[in-house]
Amino acid sequence: MDRQARGLMNRDVQGQWVRLQTLTRVRWLAASGQVFALLIAHYVFDLYFALSLCLAVVAVSAASNLLSTVVFPRSRRLSETEALLTLVFDTTQLALLLFLTGGMNNPFGLLLIAPVTIAATALTLRSVLILGGLAVALASLLAFSFEPLRTVNGDILVLPDLFRFGFWIALVIGIAFIGLYSRSVAAEKHALTEALLATSLALAREQKLTDLGGVVAAAAHELGTPLATIKLVSSELIDALDDPELKEDARLLREQADRCRAILRSMGQAGKTDLHVHHAPIETVLDEAAAPHADRGKALILDIVGDEARTTEIQRRPEIIHGLRNLIQNAVDFAQSSVWIEADLTQTHLSVRVIDDGPGFPPHLLTRIGDPYLRDRHGAAPRDESRPEYEGMGLGLFIAKTLLARTGAEVRFRNCAGNGHPRKAPEARCGALAEVRWPLTAIQADPRRALGDNAPIH
């Protein structure tokens, strides 16, 4: 993946995902609920507390909402620091309101969990720890310092110490557990979103390369006949002309026609086909997928069983080529000297296996292979100095698995065992094995399909 793609998925911009309007809307909802609860407690349940002061605290929250609406546009997205300060303000305002209405004797103390949960789903771990620590500190303070609630008879409503201590413990555990749980779920969601974005970028890049190669190949196909005519006519002119200067011009014309054909042929090698030929033999597709890794110092051994398997045509889709290319890249990254690419064709399925002679997948990660952002493939092994951008985070295998699954394939990863060894080298060291298996109906192409004329280039 290129630097631009990695920049788009930088987790440091996580705080920029929070819109001010979202927090403002939540604050309006909280302020409305606070006013409603205060009025019900005072006028329905005859509980006495500093109602005017409590309403003033709620009014401060409402005033901050109005101010932010006037000063900032509705589309404003908060930075990490701005979002943290906003949630700190909300936590402090709620704690002050609880202080005026009984502290930990007030069951609404449970709402201290809410800002921490919001932070856990949208901000970095550092901000979550800061806000969680503040919430625990305020809850501890409210357990000992508060303005008591009084009944109409003047009795003070205070829970027994044991219950108040239990409520405090439950609140602290709730802040820690719900915060960490929300953080874990949000982190997995963000990682999956980033990985799917990387998959889309990789597929778009492969599609552009395929289309570009197809345009060049189509141009070579269309220009082949006129260039051949020019070459034929110029050759006849060379034989027919007596003037040395005219004969030299005719010879130059033929050389330039040959040059044009050579240029178009070399440019068309990236696409292998034009826009109308969307299928190719199995061997051609595998060769194209492996081509970028043929000169990386590892032997790529292609093993296709039977002439029928070599000539059977399958769909030449960017998802298939890029997915297989990522599997081969991963094998080359960790292979000691050789990578085997085996294809088997039956009456119902096509299977492709990519085997390397490296250390294999770590057993403790084997069930997670294909998930994005795994740390590495073989523990604390050093980074590949030949590829300094490689970080071994499992993103390539995730992209491969996702793209191939879109074509109807089932992808499995395992370490070699039993019949997992390569057919051409049964005694060779065998490390990791990636197997892709398609139903033949999902991937086989119909070679009898009429291609038609090349479409206009827009």
N, C-alpha and C positions, 0 to 999 in steps of 0.2 A: 504494500500500500504506500502511496506517495505521501510527501510531507503535507500537502494541502488537505488530504483526506484525514490524516491524523490530527491536523489542526482543527478541523471541523468537529472532531469528537473529543476534544480536550476536556477532561473532567474539571479543570479549574474554572470553567465558565458555568459550573453547576448552579451557582447562585443567580445567574442571569436568567434562569428559567422561571423565576418567581415574578409574577406581575403585581404591581402595586394595587391594581384594581381588585385582584383576588383577595389580598389581605384586607383591603378596605371593605370589601363585601362581607368577609367573615367578621370583621370588627363591628360593622353595623348590626349584624345578626346577634353578636355577643352583647352589644349595648342594649339592644331591644330586650333580650332575655333577662339581662341584669335589672333593668327598670321594672319589668313585669314581675320578677321574683321579689324585688324590694317592696313593691306596692302590695302584693299578695300577702307577704309576711307581716307587713305593718297593719294593713286594714282588714284582712280576713282572719289571720291567726293571732292578732293583737300582740305581736312581738314589738318590743320597744328598743330602738337603737337610733343612732344619729342619722335619721333619714335624709335630712337636707345635705349633710356632709357626704353621704353615700351617693346621692344624686349628683352632687358636684363632681365627685370622682368620675362618674359615668359621663358627665358633661365634658370633662377634659378629653376623654376618649373620642366622643362625638366631634369635639372641636378640632382635634387632630385629623380626623377623617375629612372634615370640611376643608381644612387648610391644605391637605395633600391633594384634594380634588381640584382646588383652585390653582395651586402652584404647579402641579405636574400634569402632563397629559395622561389620558386614560391608558394609553399603550405603554407607559413607562415600565421598564423592567428593572428590578432592584439588583444592585450588586450584592455580593456576599455580605459585606459589612452592613449595607443598608437594610437588607432583609433581617440580619441578626439583631440590629438595633431596634427594628420595628417589633420583633417578637420579644425582645427584652422589655420594651415599653409595655406591651400587652401583659406580660407576666407580672411585671411590677404593679400595674394598675389593678389586676385581679387580686394580687396579694394584699394591696392596700384596702380593697373592698372587703376581703375576707377578714382583715384585721379589725375593721369597723363592725363586723357582724358575727363575731364569735370565734374567729380563728379556726382551729381544727375541730371545734364543736359544730361548725357549719358543714353540712354534707356537700355543699358546692365546692369545697376545697379540692374535690376530685378533678375539677376543671383545670388545675395546674398542669395536668398531663397534656392538655391540648396544644399549647405552643411548642412543647418539646416534640410532639408527634409531627407537627407541621415542619419543624426544622429537620427532623430525621428524614423526611421524605424529599426535601428540596435542597438542603445545605450540606456542607462538608462535615466530616466527622469532628473536626475542631470546633465548629460552631455548635454542633449538637452537644458536645461535652460541656461547652461554656454555658449554654442555656439550661442543660440538665442540671449542672452544678448549682446554677442560680435558683432553679425551681426547688431543689432539695434544701438549699440554705433557707429560702423563704418559708418553706413548709416547716422546717425545724424551728424557725423563729416564731411562726404562728402557733406552734404547739405550746409555747410558754408565755407569749406576749400577745394579748388581744383585748378588744373591748367586748365584754360579755353581752349576750342577748338576755333581755328581761321580759317576763310575762306581765300581764295587766296587773297582777298582784304584787309586782316588784320582785318576784323570785328570779334568781339567776339560773339560766339554763346552761349547765356544764356537765359534760359526759364524765363518767368515772375515769380515773387516771388510766386504768388498764385499757378501756375502750379507746380513749384518746391516743394512747401510745400505739395500740393496734392499728388505728386509722392512719397514724403517721407512718408506721412501718409499711402498711399496705400502699400508701401513696408513694413512698420512696421506691419500693419495689416496682410499682406500676410505672413510674417515670423511667426507671432503668430498663425494665423488660419491654414495655411498649415502644420506648424510644429505640432500643437496639433492634427489636423485631421489625419495626417500620423501616429503620435504616437498612437492615439486611434485605428486605423485600424491595425497597426502592433502588438499592445498589444493583440488585440482580436485574431489575427492570431497565435501569439506565444502561447497564452493560449490554443487555440484549438489544436495546434500541440502537446503541452505537454499533454493535456487531451487524445488525440488519442494515444500517446505513452503509457500513463498509461493504456489505454484500451487494447492495444496490450500486454503489460506486464501481465496484469491481466488474459487475455485470455490464454497466453502462460503458465502461472503458473497453471491455472485450467486444461489445456490440459495435462501438465506434471503429475499433481496429478491423473487425470483420467487414463492416460496411465500406471502410476505406479501401481494404484490399479488394473487395468485390467491385468497387467502382473502377479501380485500376485494371482489374482483370477484364471487366466488361469493355473498357476502353481498348485494351489490347485485342480483345476478340473482334470488336467492331472495326478497328484499324488494320487488322491483319490482312484482309483482302486488298484494300487500296495500297498498302505498303508493298505487298507481293507484286501487284501490278506495276508499281513504280520501279521496283527492282528488275522485273522482267523487261520492261520497255527500255530502261537505262542500259541493260546488258545488250539488247539488240542495237541500240544506238552506238554503243562502243564498237561493235563489230561493223556497223554500216558507215560510220563517219570516217572521212579521210583527214579532216582538219585536226591537227594535234590538240589545239586549244579546246575545240568543241568536244573532242573525245575525252579530254581530262575533266571537263565539266560534267559529262555523262558519268564518268567513273566516280566523281565526287558525289553526284546525286545518288548512285547506288550505295556508296559507303554510308551516306547519311540515312538512307532508308534502313540499312542493316542496323545502324546505331539506334534508330528509333525503336526497332523491334526488340533489340537487346535491353534498352532502358525499360520499356513496358513490361518485358518478361521478368526483369529483376524486381521491379516495383510490385508486380502482381504476385510474387512469391508469398507475401504476408497473408493474402486472402485465400489463396489456393483455388478460388472459385468466384464466379460472378454472383450477382444478386439473385439470379434465378436458380442456381444450383445449390440447394440447401441440404444435399445429402452427399455422402462420400463413403467409400469402403471403410471397414473397421480399421484396417491397417493405416490408412491415410489419416483418419481422425486421431489415432493414437500417436502417430508420428508427429502430427501438428501439435498435439498437447505436450509432447516430450521435447520438441525442438529447442525451446529456450534453455533447457538444462543439459543439452548434449555436450557442451564444452566446459563443464564445471569440474572436470577431473574425476568423475565417477562414470563407470561403464553402465550404459542403459541398454538392457537386453530385452528385446521385444520377442515374445513367444506367443504365436497365434496358431491354434491347433486346426489343421485341415484347410484345404483350398477353399471350401465353401465359406468358412469363417473369414478368410482374407478378402473374398470378393463380395460378401454380403454388404449391402449399403445400409447405413444408418443415418439418422438425422444429424446434420452438422450444425448444431445449435451452440451459441456462445456459452450457455450454461454448462453444456457437456464438456466443451473444450477447456473452459476456465476451471471447472470443478476438477477434472482429471489432472490438469496442469498443477493445481495446488497440491493434490495428493502426491504427484511425482516430485514436486519441489520439496515437500516435507521429507519424503524418502531420501532424496539426494542430500538434504541438509544433514541427516544423521547417519547416512550410510558410510561404511568404511571404504569400500571400493566399488560395490556393484548394486544396481537396482534392477529388478526383474519386473517387466510389465507383461502379464499373461492375460490372454483373452480366450474364453470358452463359449462356444455357441451350441445351444441345444434347440430342440424343436419349439421350446416355449420361452427360453430365457437367454440373455446375454450377460456373462459375468466378466468383469475385468478386475484383476488382482494386481496390486502394487506392493512388492516385497523388497525390503532392504536388508543388508547384512550389518545393520547397526545394533545398538544395545536394546532396542525394543521399547515398548511403552512401559512406564512404571506401573507395576501391578495396582498400586493404590489409586492411580488415576485412570485405570483402564475403563471403568464404567462411566467416566466423565469425558472421555475423548469425544470431540465434536462439540463440546460446550465452549463458548467464547471465553477468552482471557484466563486460560490456564497458565500457570507460571512458567513451566518448562516441560520438556519431555523426559529428561533423564536426570532429575534432581538437581544437583549443584554443578552440573557440567559447565565448562566455560562457554562463553559466547563464541560463535563462529566468526573468526577474525576476517574471513573472506566476505562476510556479509554483515557489516557493522550495524545495519539497520534492523537486523533480525533480533527479536526479543523473546521468541519462543513462548508466546502467550496463547497459542491455540486458535487464534483468529483465522488463520489460513484454513485449518481443518474445518472450522465452523462454516466458513464461506463455501468450501467445497461441498460439505454435507448439505447445506441449505440449497445451493444451486442444483446439485444433482437430484435432490429430493423433488425439486420442481419439475424435473423431467420424468418422474415416475420411478426413480431408482431407490433401492434400499442400500444404505451405506453402513458397513460394519468395520470396526477396528478391533484387532486382537494381536497377540504375539504368536509367532509361528509355533506350531505343535503338530505332531503327527503328519498329516498330508499337507501341512501348510508350507513345507519347503518348496523352493522353486523347482519346476520340472527339469530344467536344463542343468541344474547344479544341486542334486539332492543331498550332497555331502557338504555343501557350503554353509557357512554360518548364516543363520536366519534370525532376523530381529523382529521388526514390526510388519504387519500385514494389514492393508486396507482393501476391502472388497466392495465392489459396486455391482449390483445385480439389478438388471432391468427385465421386466416382462417384454418379450419380443414385440408384442403389439404396441408398446409404448415408444419404442425407439427405432424399429425397422422402417426404412423408407421404401417407397415404391419406385424402382428405377424406370418403370415404363411410363411414368408421368411425363406429359409433354411440357417442355420448358418454355416454349413461346419466345417472343422477341424480348430483347433487353428493354427494361422500362426506362423512360426518360429520367435524367438526373435533375432533381430540383434543388 
